[in-house]
Amino acid sequence: CSSDLTLRMCCAEGSLFRPAVAQFAVLSPRAALLYRVPRLGAWMEAQGTKRATETVIVGNALRVVAGELSSKECGIEHTKLEAGEDCTGNTMWSWLHRW
């Protein structure tokens, strides 16, 4: 199951996302994506988007990474991580611990 499909499963009938879902994270050794779901839903609504499509979930994350879209505006945050195996520095484990 892909991460965008998993986030889209958090949608609710009558609203963009279920109110109980506040954050959604995608984590790898080299990067973290944090979706602040209420902010993302509000941004989508302001854009006139009523469905959380792959373009909205993945495409806009790529736009954030490229610096074309503000993470504060859309609720998608990107953090570049180090892939070091010694667990020092900004690794996925330290990011997960902070989250």
LINSULSUL-V424698 format. One record per residue. N is the residue number from 1. NEAR is the number of other ideal C-beta (glycine too) atoms within 10 Angstrom. Layout:
BEGIN
n=N near=NEAR
n=N near=NEAR
END
This chain:
BEGIN
n=1 near=6
n=2 near=11
n=3 near=17
n=4 near=18
n=5 near=11
n=6 near=12
n=7 near=22
n=8 near=16
n=9 near=11
n=10 near=16
n=11 near=16
n=12 near=12
n=13 near=5
n=14 near=5
n=15 near=10
n=16 near=20
n=17 near=20
n=18 near=14
n=19 near=10
n=20 near=8
n=21 near=16
n=22 near=12
n=23 near=14
n=24 near=18
n=25 near=14
n=26 near=19
n=27 near=17
n=28 near=11
n=29 near=13
n=30 near=11
n=31 near=16
n=32 near=20
n=33 near=22
n=34 near=18
n=35 near=26
n=36 near=18
n=37 near=22
n=38 near=15
n=39 near=18
n=40 near=22
n=41 near=23
n=42 near=15
n=43 near=21
n=44 near=21
n=45 near=12
n=46 near=10
n=47 near=11
n=48 near=6
n=49 near=15
n=50 near=9
n=51 near=10
n=52 near=22
n=53 near=13
n=54 near=11
n=55 near=12
n=56 near=21
n=57 near=23
n=58 near=16
n=59 near=13
n=60 near=22
n=61 near=22
n=62 near=14
n=63 near=16
n=64 near=19
n=65 near=15
n=66 near=9
n=67 near=9
n=68 near=9
n=69 near=17
n=70 near=12
n=71 near=20
n=72 near=11
n=73 near=12
n=74 near=22
n=75 near=21
n=76 near=26
n=77 near=17
n=78 near=17
n=79 near=15
n=80 near=9
n=81 near=18
n=82 near=16
n=83 near=11
n=84 near=14
n=85 near=8
n=86 near=7
n=87 near=11
n=88 near=10
n=89 near=10
n=90 near=14
n=91 near=18
n=92 near=19
n=93 near=14
n=94 near=15
n=95 near=17
n=96 near=11
n=97 near=9
n=98 near=9
n=99 near=11
END
